[in-house]
């Protein structure tokens, strides 16, 4: 392991201190393939954690002086060609990455602002995550401009999809071009991409944007901050810090509560119930009564319906298994993450936005 860390550190010196459009040579790509993959034996469990750093400092525990071409990446998604698209929170940029092409800056910039138009001239104010539509257009949640923006990679333009850059209330039903938001902090697509779920955290609600009708409705929350009662209708329940929501093909929804340190499930009848996290901030695995989270920030489904969560303040990724009802911590071997904000499962890998270590890594599931 010591030799691997030394090699990774050496590779880091020439690979990640250049410009954002650095393109690896074949020699570098072969080296990175060999060095970035670490099979780390977890002797207690007898399991090997296979971790790969794709962009950013490659060491299992990067030193404080580590350099990176990313600035607080908060989320990543893949387009139809297999290219990763990354959004930065502090960096204010949209970037693409692939093994062949390397990292490219395609929209936004480090200066905060609210500017539509040509992609490289566009400005954002705290991007959080993204959805790539079947058309290839990219939807961006931008919470401090209180808007949902759209990046068109073909036209290379940025436009406002919904919101008006001012905080506003969540109407029960409103057209997408006149809707207002109060810190729309997360946007996720329904399984068939017919709608978008928006965590309108400042209004304490989860909203749905129907992409066919262009109407925005409330699916959970009343606009008041409060703890929902298990078994109550989600649409009639107050919510505490609804940070993100995902929906499966069966019509079930999972919602994370940042300040409530818990995970809720909304069933097909629209009833809400806590399924993980006992409401106390902590890092405890187990069932409903004892399990604890600490400021979870993002979530996604696993291949068998598991729910993975970026457990931000715990510097961990957690997994909830709806079959067993248990919450566990994802094993990353010797690798450590700091303030993760984005998770994504794709083709047998769990991708993690290791936000405060300015990198994207993945672990084999």
C-alpha positions as a LaTeX table, in Angstrom:
\begin{tabular}{lrrr}
\hline
Residue & $x$ (\AA) & $y$ (\AA) & $z$ (\AA) \\
\hline
Unk1 & 0.00 & 0.00 & 0.00 \\
Unk2 & 2.91 & 2.35 & 0.80 \\
Unk3 & 4.39 & 1.74 & $-2.65$ \\
Unk4 & 1.01 & 2.37 & $-4.30$ \\
Unk5 & 0.60 & 5.65 & $-2.42$ \\
Unk6 & 4.12 & 6.75 & $-3.47$ \\
Unk7 & 3.39 & 5.97 & $-7.13$ \\
Unk8 & 0.05 & 7.78 & $-6.95$ \\
Unk9 & 1.73 & 10.81 & $-5.44$ \\
Unk10 & 4.32 & 10.88 & $-8.22$ \\
Unk11 & 1.66 & 10.54 & $-10.91$ \\
Unk12 & $-0.29$ & 13.37 & $-9.27$ \\
Unk13 & 2.66 & 15.73 & $-9.69$ \\
Unk14 & 2.60 & 15.56 & $-13.49$ \\
Unk15 & $-1.02$ & 14.71 & $-14.17$ \\
Unk16 & $-3.15$ & 17.07 & $-12.14$ \\
Unk17 & $-1.28$ & 20.36 & $-11.80$ \\
Unk18 & $-1.82$ & 21.50 & $-15.38$ \\
Unk19 & $-4.67$ & 23.31 & $-17.09$ \\
Unk20 & $-8.23$ & 22.07 & $-17.13$ \\
Unk21 & $-7.98$ & 20.98 & $-20.75$ \\
Unk22 & $-5.13$ & 18.56 & $-19.99$ \\
Unk23 & $-5.36$ & 15.55 & $-22.26$ \\
Unk24 & $-3.56$ & 12.38 & $-21.14$ \\
Unk25 & $-1.23$ & 10.62 & $-23.53$ \\
Unk26 & $-1.59$ & 6.89 & $-24.07$ \\
Unk27 & 1.36 & 6.33 & $-21.73$ \\
Unk28 & $-0.28$ & 8.44 & $-19.04$ \\
Unk29 & $-3.63$ & 6.74 & $-19.49$ \\
Unk30 & $-2.05$ & 3.30 & $-19.14$ \\
Unk31 & $-0.21$ & 4.50 & $-16.05$ \\
Unk32 & $-3.35$ & 5.97 & $-14.55$ \\
Unk33 & $-5.30$ & 2.80 & $-15.19$ \\
Unk34 & $-2.66$ & 0.80 & $-13.34$ \\
Unk35 & $-2.13$ & 3.23 & $-10.50$ \\
Unk36 & $-5.56$ & 4.68 & $-9.82$ \\
Unk37 & $-7.14$ & 1.29 & $-9.19$ \\
Unk38 & $-6.46$ & 0.14 & $-5.67$ \\
Unk39 & $-7.72$ & $-3.15$ & $-4.36$ \\
Unk40 & $-7.54$ & $-2.68$ & $-0.63$ \\
Unk41 & $-8.07$ & $-5.66$ & 1.65 \\
Unk42 & $-10.46$ & $-5.09$ & 4.50 \\
Unk43 & $-9.17$ & $-7.77$ & 6.80 \\
Unk44 & $-12.01$ & $-7.54$ & 9.25 \\
Unk45 & $-14.65$ & $-8.24$ & 6.65 \\
Unk46 & $-12.49$ & $-10.20$ & 4.24 \\
Unk47 & $-13.66$ & $-7.98$ & 1.38 \\
Unk48 & $-11.60$ & $-5.94$ & $-1.08$ \\
Unk49 & $-12.66$ & $-2.34$ & $-1.74$ \\
Unk50 & $-11.74$ & $-1.41$ & $-5.31$ \\
Unk51 & $-11.40$ & 2.38 & $-5.48$ \\
Unk52 & $-10.44$ & 4.52 & $-8.46$ \\
Unk53 & $-9.73$ & 8.26 & $-8.47$ \\
Unk54 & $-10.79$ & 9.66 & $-11.84$ \\
Unk55 & $-10.11$ & 13.37 & $-11.45$ \\
Unk56 & $-8.22$ & 15.15 & $-8.70$ \\
Unk57 & $-5.69$ & 14.18 & $-6.01$ \\
Unk58 & $-5.16$ & 10.42 & $-6.28$ \\
Unk59 & $-3.79$ & 9.67 & $-2.82$ \\
Unk60 & $-6.06$ & 7.71 & $-0.47$ \\
Unk61 & $-5.77$ & 10.60 & 1.99 \\
Unk62 & $-4.68$ & 13.72 & 0.07 \\
Unk63 & $-2.39$ & 16.13 & 1.94 \\
Unk64 & $-3.65$ & 19.62 & 2.64 \\
Unk65 & $-1.24$ & 20.91 & 0.00 \\
Unk66 & $-2.64$ & 18.66 & $-2.76$ \\
Unk67 & $-3.40$ & 20.45 & $-6.03$ \\
Unk68 & $-6.49$ & 19.77 & $-8.15$ \\
Unk69 & $-8.03$ & 20.94 & $-11.40$ \\
Unk70 & $-11.46$ & 20.84 & $-9.74$ \\
Unk71 & $-12.89$ & 23.36 & $-7.26$ \\
Unk72 & $-15.50$ & 21.78 & $-5.00$ \\
Unk73 & $-17.25$ & 19.40 & $-7.40$ \\
Unk74 & $-20.76$ & 18.77 & $-6.12$ \\
Unk75 & $-22.23$ & 16.34 & $-8.66$ \\
Unk76 & $-21.60$ & 14.32 & $-11.80$ \\
Unk77 & $-23.73$ & 12.58 & $-14.45$ \\
Unk78 & $-23.00$ & 10.76 & $-17.70$ \\
Unk79 & $-24.29$ & 11.67 & $-21.14$ \\
Unk80 & $-25.33$ & 9.18 & $-23.81$ \\
Unk81 & $-21.75$ & 8.97 & $-25.11$ \\
Unk82 & $-20.36$ & 8.00 & $-21.72$ \\
Unk83 & $-18.82$ & 11.40 & $-21.03$ \\
Unk84 & $-19.00$ & 12.55 & $-17.43$ \\
Unk85 & $-20.42$ & 16.03 & $-16.81$ \\
Unk86 & $-19.35$ & 17.71 & $-13.55$ \\
Unk87 & $-20.66$ & 20.82 & $-11.79$ \\
Unk88 & $-18.69$ & 22.84 & $-9.26$ \\
Unk89 & $-20.11$ & 24.72 & $-6.30$ \\
Unk90 & $-17.40$ & 27.29 & $-5.57$ \\
Unk91 & $-15.72$ & 27.00 & $-8.97$ \\
Unk92 & $-18.96$ & 27.86 & $-10.78$ \\
Unk93 & $-18.08$ & 25.76 & $-13.80$ \\
Unk94 & $-19.61$ & 22.97 & $-15.85$ \\
Unk95 & $-16.95$ & 20.54 & $-17.04$ \\
Unk96 & $-16.77$ & 17.32 & $-19.02$ \\
Unk97 & $-14.41$ & 14.40 & $-18.49$ \\
Unk98 & $-13.59$ & 11.20 & $-20.32$ \\
Unk99 & $-10.63$ & 8.86 & $-20.24$ \\
Unk100 & $-9.71$ & 9.80 & $-23.82$ \\
Unk101 & $-10.40$ & 13.53 & $-23.83$ \\
Unk102 & $-9.51$ & 14.41 & $-20.25$ \\
Unk103 & $-11.09$ & 17.37 & $-18.46$ \\
Unk104 & $-12.69$ & 20.24 & $-20.37$ \\
Unk105 & $-14.31$ & 23.45 & $-19.15$ \\
Unk106 & $-17.52$ & 23.98 & $-21.15$ \\
Unk107 & $-19.62$ & 26.58 & $-19.29$ \\
Unk108 & $-19.58$ & 29.10 & $-16.47$ \\
Unk109 & $-16.64$ & 30.55 & $-14.58$ \\
Unk110 & $-15.30$ & 31.31 & $-11.11$ \\
Unk111 & $-17.01$ & 34.71 & $-10.82$ \\
Unk112 & $-20.44$ & 34.49 & $-9.23$ \\
Unk113 & $-23.32$ & 36.04 & $-11.14$ \\
Unk114 & $-26.48$ & 35.50 & $-13.13$ \\
Unk115 & $-25.72$ & 35.68 & $-16.83$ \\
Unk116 & $-27.35$ & 33.69 & $-19.63$ \\
Unk117 & $-26.03$ & 33.47 & $-23.18$ \\
Unk118 & $-22.84$ & 31.99 & $-24.55$ \\
Unk119 & $-21.81$ & 29.09 & $-22.32$ \\
Unk120 & $-18.33$ & 30.36 & $-21.46$ \\
Unk121 & $-19.66$ & 33.84 & $-20.69$ \\
Unk122 & $-22.48$ & 32.49 & $-18.50$ \\
Unk123 & $-22.27$ & 32.91 & $-14.75$ \\
Unk124 & $-23.83$ & 30.95 & $-11.91$ \\
Unk125 & $-24.20$ & 31.30 & $-8.16$ \\
Unk126 & $-23.59$ & 27.97 & $-6.42$ \\
Unk127 & $-24.44$ & 25.06 & $-8.68$ \\
Unk128 & $-25.49$ & 21.92 & $-6.83$ \\
Unk129 & $-26.35$ & 19.14 & $-9.23$ \\
Unk130 & $-27.57$ & 18.30 & $-12.73$ \\
Unk131 & $-29.84$ & 16.13 & $-14.87$ \\
Unk132 & $-29.00$ & 15.21 & $-18.46$ \\
Unk133 & $-32.18$ & 14.93 & $-20.50$ \\
Unk134 & $-32.60$ & 12.43 & $-23.38$ \\
Unk135 & $-32.23$ & 15.40 & $-25.75$ \\
Unk136 & $-28.74$ & 15.99 & $-24.38$ \\
Unk137 & $-29.65$ & 19.28 & $-22.74$ \\
Unk138 & $-28.46$ & 19.62 & $-19.17$ \\
Unk139 & $-30.62$ & 20.92 & $-16.32$ \\
Unk140 & $-28.74$ & 22.60 & $-13.46$ \\
Unk141 & $-29.92$ & 23.37 & $-9.93$ \\
Unk142 & $-28.56$ & 26.74 & $-8.84$ \\
Unk143 & $-29.70$ & 27.52 & $-5.38$ \\
Unk144 & $-28.39$ & 31.02 & $-4.60$ \\
Unk145 & $-29.81$ & 32.45 & $-7.83$ \\
Unk146 & $-33.08$ & 30.67 & $-6.97$ \\
Unk147 & $-33.23$ & 29.28 & $-10.49$ \\
Unk148 & $-33.00$ & 26.15 & $-12.55$ \\
Unk149 & $-30.72$ & 26.75 & $-15.51$ \\
Unk150 & $-30.20$ & 24.84 & $-18.77$ \\
Unk151 & $-26.98$ & 24.22 & $-20.66$ \\
Unk152 & $-27.23$ & 23.24 & $-24.32$ \\
Unk153 & $-24.00$ & 21.47 & $-25.34$ \\
Unk154 & $-24.88$ & 21.64 & $-29.04$ \\
Unk155 & $-25.65$ & 25.35 & $-29.17$ \\
Unk156 & $-23.13$ & 26.02 & $-26.37$ \\
Unk157 & $-25.54$ & 28.32 & $-24.59$ \\
Unk158 & $-26.94$ & 28.71 & $-21.08$ \\
Unk159 & $-30.53$ & 29.80 & $-20.43$ \\
Unk160 & $-32.94$ & 30.03 & $-17.52$ \\
Unk161 & $-35.25$ & 27.04 & $-17.41$ \\
Unk162 & $-37.35$ & 28.20 & $-14.44$ \\
Unk163 & $-37.16$ & 30.86 & $-11.75$ \\
Unk164 & $-36.28$ & 34.55 & $-11.97$ \\
Unk165 & $-33.15$ & 34.97 & $-9.80$ \\
Unk166 & $-35.24$ & 36.15 & $-6.86$ \\
Unk167 & $-36.52$ & 34.02 & $-3.96$ \\
Unk168 & $-40.23$ & 33.34 & $-4.20$ \\
Unk169 & $-42.99$ & 31.18 & $-2.77$ \\
Unk170 & $-43.96$ & 27.76 & $-4.07$ \\
Unk171 & $-47.40$ & 27.98 & $-5.67$ \\
Unk172 & $-49.56$ & 24.84 & $-5.61$ \\
Unk173 & $-49.67$ & 24.82 & $-9.42$ \\
Unk174 & $-47.89$ & 27.21 & $-11.74$ \\
Unk175 & $-46.35$ & 27.31 & $-15.22$ \\
Unk176 & $-42.65$ & 26.58 & $-15.39$ \\
Unk177 & $-41.87$ & 29.94 & $-17.00$ \\
Unk178 & $-43.50$ & 31.90 & $-14.16$ \\
Unk179 & $-42.63$ & 29.64 & $-11.20$ \\
Unk180 & $-40.46$ & 31.00 & $-8.40$ \\
Unk181 & $-38.21$ & 29.08 & $-6.02$ \\
Unk182 & $-36.37$ & 29.64 & $-2.77$ \\
Unk183 & $-33.02$ & 27.88 & $-3.07$ \\
Unk184 & $-33.80$ & 24.97 & $-5.43$ \\
Unk185 & $-30.97$ & 22.85 & $-4.14$ \\
Unk186 & $-31.42$ & 19.59 & $-6.03$ \\
Unk187 & $-33.08$ & 18.46 & $-9.25$ \\
Unk188 & $-33.58$ & 14.80 & $-10.22$ \\
Unk189 & $-35.38$ & 13.12 & $-13.12$ \\
Unk190 & $-38.23$ & 10.65 & $-12.86$ \\
Unk191 & $-37.36$ & 7.16 & $-14.18$ \\
Unk192 & $-38.92$ & 7.88 & $-17.58$ \\
Unk193 & $-37.63$ & 11.47 & $-17.73$ \\
Unk194 & $-41.16$ & 12.80 & $-18.04$ \\
Unk195 & $-40.72$ & 15.07 & $-15.05$ \\
Unk196 & $-38.17$ & 16.62 & $-12.73$ \\
Unk197 & $-38.25$ & 16.55 & $-8.93$ \\
Unk198 & $-36.97$ & 19.76 & $-7.34$ \\
Unk199 & $-35.97$ & 20.08 & $-3.69$ \\
Unk200 & $-37.13$ & 23.65 & $-3.07$ \\
Unk201 & $-35.46$ & 23.69 & 0.32 \\
Unk202 & $-36.14$ & 27.31 & 1.23 \\
Unk203 & $-39.87$ & 26.68 & 0.76 \\
Unk204 & $-39.67$ & 23.30 & 2.58 \\
Unk205 & $-41.28$ & 21.41 & $-0.32$ \\
Unk206 & $-40.55$ & 18.89 & $-3.07$ \\
Unk207 & $-41.94$ & 20.04 & $-6.41$ \\
Unk208 & $-42.51$ & 18.28 & $-9.72$ \\
Unk209 & $-41.99$ & 19.87 & $-13.12$ \\
Unk210 & $-44.00$ & 18.05 & $-15.77$ \\
Unk211 & $-41.93$ & 18.36 & $-18.93$ \\
Unk212 & $-44.88$ & 17.73 & $-21.27$ \\
Unk213 & $-47.35$ & 20.21 & $-19.77$ \\
Unk214 & $-44.79$ & 22.64 & $-18.37$ \\
Unk215 & $-46.64$ & 22.78 & $-15.06$ \\
Unk216 & $-44.99$ & 22.85 & $-11.63$ \\
Unk217 & $-46.81$ & 21.24 & $-8.69$ \\
Unk218 & $-46.05$ & 20.36 & $-5.06$ \\
Unk219 & $-45.75$ & 16.65 & $-4.25$ \\
Unk220 & $-44.53$ & 16.87 & $-0.64$ \\
Unk221 & $-44.57$ & 19.58 & 2.01 \\
Unk222 & $-46.92$ & 22.39 & 2.94 \\
Unk223 & $-44.47$ & 25.27 & 2.87 \\
Unk224 & $-43.99$ & 25.09 & 6.64 \\
Unk225 & $-40.96$ & 23.69 & 8.43 \\
Unk226 & $-41.75$ & 20.74 & 10.65 \\
Unk227 & $-41.41$ & 17.03 & 11.24 \\
Unk228 & $-43.91$ & 14.85 & 9.35 \\
Unk229 & $-45.94$ & 12.21 & 11.15 \\
Unk230 & $-45.36$ & 8.68 & 9.90 \\
Unk231 & $-48.29$ & 7.54 & 7.78 \\
Unk232 & $-49.54$ & 11.05 & 6.99 \\
Unk233 & $-49.99$ & 12.30 & 3.45 \\
Unk234 & $-46.77$ & 13.88 & 2.24 \\
Unk235 & $-48.70$ & 16.66 & 0.53 \\
Unk236 & $-50.24$ & 17.61 & 3.88 \\
Unk237 & $-47.08$ & 17.33 & 5.97 \\
Unk238 & $-44.53$ & 19.93 & 6.99 \\
Unk239 & $-40.93$ & 18.99 & 6.14 \\
Unk240 & $-37.54$ & 19.75 & 7.66 \\
Unk241 & $-34.86$ & 20.68 & 5.13 \\
Unk242 & $-35.89$ & 18.48 & 2.19 \\
Unk243 & $-32.49$ & 18.29 & 0.47 \\
Unk244 & $-33.17$ & 15.87 & $-2.39$ \\
Unk245 & $-35.72$ & 13.41 & $-3.77$ \\
Unk246 & $-35.61$ & 10.39 & $-6.07$ \\
Unk247 & $-38.40$ & 8.27 & $-7.52$ \\
Unk248 & $-38.41$ & 4.67 & $-8.70$ \\
Unk249 & $-40.44$ & 2.97 & $-11.43$ \\
Unk250 & $-42.98$ & 1.74 & $-8.86$ \\
Unk251 & $-43.91$ & 5.31 & $-7.97$ \\
Unk252 & $-42.17$ & 5.29 & $-4.60$ \\
Unk253 & $-40.12$ & 8.30 & $-3.58$ \\
Unk254 & $-37.25$ & 8.79 & $-1.14$ \\
Unk255 & $-36.47$ & 12.19 & 0.36 \\
Unk256 & $-33.47$ & 13.13 & 2.48 \\
Unk257 & $-33.70$ & 15.66 & 5.30 \\
Unk258 & $-30.50$ & 17.62 & 5.75 \\
Unk259 & $-31.32$ & 19.24 & 9.10 \\
Unk260 & $-33.47$ & 16.34 & 10.28 \\
Unk261 & $-30.65$ & 13.82 & 9.64 \\
Unk262 & $-33.01$ & 11.23 & 8.20 \\
Unk263 & $-34.40$ & 9.52 & 5.12 \\
Unk264 & $-38.13$ & 9.47 & 4.36 \\
Unk265 & $-40.06$ & 7.22 & 2.03 \\
Unk266 & $-43.24$ & 8.31 & 0.27 \\
Unk267 & $-45.26$ & 5.30 & $-0.88$ \\
Unk268 & $-47.49$ & 4.98 & $-3.94$ \\
Unk269 & $-50.44$ & 6.26 & $-1.92$ \\
Unk270 & $-48.55$ & 9.45 & $-1.10$ \\
Unk271 & $-47.96$ & 8.58 & 2.58 \\
Unk272 & $-44.67$ & 9.56 & 4.16 \\
Unk273 & $-42.65$ & 7.68 & 6.80 \\
Unk274 & $-39.15$ & 7.81 & 8.22 \\
Unk275 & $-37.10$ & 4.76 & 7.17 \\
Unk276 & $-33.54$ & 5.62 & 8.29 \\
Unk277 & $-31.95$ & 7.99 & 10.77 \\
Unk278 & $-33.40$ & 8.55 & 14.25 \\
Unk279 & $-33.18$ & 12.33 & 14.01 \\
Unk280 & $-29.94$ & 12.66 & 15.96 \\
Unk281 & $-26.78$ & 13.73 & 14.17 \\
Unk282 & $-24.26$ & 10.90 & 14.21 \\
Unk283 & $-22.59$ & 8.06 & 12.37 \\
Unk284 & $-24.38$ & 4.90 & 13.48 \\
Unk285 & $-25.35$ & 1.95 & 11.32 \\
Unk286 & $-28.37$ & $-0.25$ & 12.02 \\
Unk287 & $-32.13$ & $-0.20$ & 11.99 \\
Unk288 & $-34.66$ & 2.59 & 12.25 \\
Unk289 & $-34.33$ & 3.19 & 16.00 \\
Unk290 & $-30.56$ & 3.36 & 16.27 \\
Unk291 & $-29.27$ & 4.49 & 12.85 \\
Unk292 & $-27.93$ & 8.02 & 12.51 \\
Unk293 & $-26.99$ & 10.38 & 9.67 \\
Unk294 & $-25.39$ & 13.80 & 9.81 \\
Unk295 & $-26.48$ & 16.36 & 7.23 \\
Unk296 & $-27.09$ & 14.09 & 4.21 \\
Unk297 & $-26.88$ & 16.05 & 0.96 \\
Unk298 & $-27.65$ & 13.85 & $-2.04$ \\
Unk299 & $-29.03$ & 10.41 & $-2.91$ \\
Unk300 & $-29.39$ & 7.91 & $-5.71$ \\
Unk301 & $-30.66$ & 4.39 & $-6.32$ \\
Unk302 & $-28.45$ & 1.34 & $-6.46$ \\
Unk303 & $-28.91$ & $-1.58$ & $-8.86$ \\
Unk304 & $-31.30$ & $-3.46$ & $-6.55$ \\
Unk305 & $-33.26$ & $-0.50$ & $-5.21$ \\
Unk306 & $-30.85$ & 0.43 & $-2.43$ \\
Unk307 & $-30.57$ & 4.12 & $-1.62$ \\
Unk308 & $-27.07$ & 5.59 & $-1.49$ \\
Unk309 & $-26.60$ & 8.90 & 0.33 \\
Unk310 & $-23.77$ & 11.42 & 0.49 \\
Unk311 & $-23.60$ & 11.79 & 4.28 \\
Unk312 & $-21.84$ & 15.12 & 4.16 \\
Unk313 & $-20.83$ & 16.01 & 7.72 \\
Unk314 & $-19.90$ & 12.38 & 8.46 \\
Unk315 & $-17.45$ & 12.33 & 5.52 \\
Unk316 & $-19.10$ & 9.11 & 4.39 \\
Unk317 & $-21.46$ & 7.49 & 1.92 \\
Unk318 & $-24.29$ & 5.48 & 3.44 \\
Unk319 & $-26.54$ & 2.78 & 2.01 \\
Unk320 & $-30.13$ & 2.08 & 3.00 \\
Unk321 & $-31.49$ & $-1.35$ & 2.08 \\
Unk322 & $-35.30$ & $-1.23$ & 1.88 \\
Unk323 & $-35.50$ & $-5.03$ & 2.09 \\
Unk324 & $-33.71$ & $-5.31$ & 5.43 \\
Unk325 & $-34.44$ & $-1.81$ & 6.69 \\
Unk326 & $-30.77$ & $-1.40$ & 7.61 \\
Unk327 & $-28.50$ & 1.59 & 7.14 \\
Unk328 & $-24.81$ & 0.81 & 6.55 \\
Unk329 & $-21.63$ & 2.71 & 5.68 \\
Unk330 & $-19.99$ & 2.12 & 2.29 \\
Unk331 & $-16.47$ & 0.72 & 2.65 \\
Unk332 & $-13.81$ & 2.76 & 0.83 \\
Unk333 & $-10.82$ & 0.84 & 2.15 \\
Unk334 & $-7.91$ & 3.18 & 2.92 \\
Unk335 & $-9.51$ & 6.03 & 1.02 \\
Unk336 & $-11.02$ & 8.93 & 2.94 \\
Unk337 & $-13.50$ & 11.46 & 1.62 \\
Unk338 & $-14.33$ & 14.92 & 2.94 \\
Unk339 & $-17.76$ & 16.51 & 2.77 \\
Unk340 & $-19.18$ & 14.49 & $-0.17$ \\
Unk341 & $-22.12$ & 16.14 & $-1.93$ \\
Unk342 & $-22.92$ & 13.90 & $-4.91$ \\
Unk343 & $-23.42$ & 10.18 & $-5.52$ \\
Unk344 & $-24.23$ & 8.25 & $-8.69$ \\
Unk345 & $-24.45$ & 4.54 & $-9.51$ \\
Unk346 & $-23.54$ & 3.47 & $-13.04$ \\
Unk347 & $-22.54$ & 0.13 & $-14.51$ \\
Unk348 & $-21.57$ & $-1.46$ & $-11.22$ \\
Unk349 & $-19.67$ & 1.53 & $-9.84$ \\
Unk350 & $-20.61$ & 4.07 & $-7.18$ \\
Unk351 & $-19.31$ & 7.51 & $-8.17$ \\
Unk352 & $-18.66$ & 10.04 & $-5.42$ \\
Unk353 & $-18.13$ & 13.79 & $-5.59$ \\
Unk354 & $-15.48$ & 14.16 & $-2.87$ \\
Unk355 & $-16.25$ & 17.84 & $-2.68$ \\
Unk356 & $-13.80$ & 19.22 & $-0.11$ \\
Unk357 & $-10.92$ & 17.16 & $-1.51$ \\
Unk358 & $-11.76$ & 18.47 & $-4.97$ \\
Unk359 & $-11.99$ & 15.15 & $-6.76$ \\
Unk360 & $-14.23$ & 12.50 & $-8.30$ \\
Unk361 & $-13.68$ & 8.91 & $-7.32$ \\
Unk362 & $-15.56$ & 5.65 & $-7.66$ \\
Unk363 & $-15.81$ & 2.35 & $-5.79$ \\
Unk364 & $-16.80$ & $-1.00$ & $-7.26$ \\
Unk365 & $-20.11$ & $-2.28$ & $-5.91$ \\
\hline
\end{tabular}
